[in-house]
């Protein structure tokens, strides 16, 4: 099961967008609960379950890197069942 949101979060045209990928470790048996809660975050562009060291990968779009950090710290990390996150910021060439 994965989510692909083809529409980016709502931002004004010309506004800079910060892109980030968040790798998430969930408590055993809580992966689906975490998935459902993350899906509710409007800045989520893609969401995929994984096997291996991490259980989920999330692609986020935010207006800037400060907001990106707030989403990770204030929303994702506070979801019951989230054990650990690793955030990678994206760039455009």
Residue, then its C-alpha position, 0 to 999 in steps of 0.5 A: x500500500x502506498x500513497x502518491x499525491x500528485x498535487x503538491x501542498x498548496x503554496x503560491x506560485x513562485x514561492x520556494x518549496x522545500x522538499x524532504x524525505x523522512x525515513x521512519x522507524x515504527x514500533x513493531x505492529x504499529x506500522x499501519x497506525x503510523x501510516x494512517x496518521x502520516x497520510x493525514x498530513x497535508x504536506x505529504x506528497x508520497x508515502x511508502x512502506x518499506x522493509x529493512x532498517x526503516x518502515x516508512x518513507x515519506x516525501x514532504x513539500x513545505x514552503x521552507x526548511x523551517x516548516x519542513x522541520x516543524x512538520x517532522x518534529x511537531x507532527x511526525x515524531x509525535x505520532x504514537x508508534x514512531x520510534x525514530x526518524x531520519x530526514x533528508x532534504x532534497x535539492x534541484x539541479 
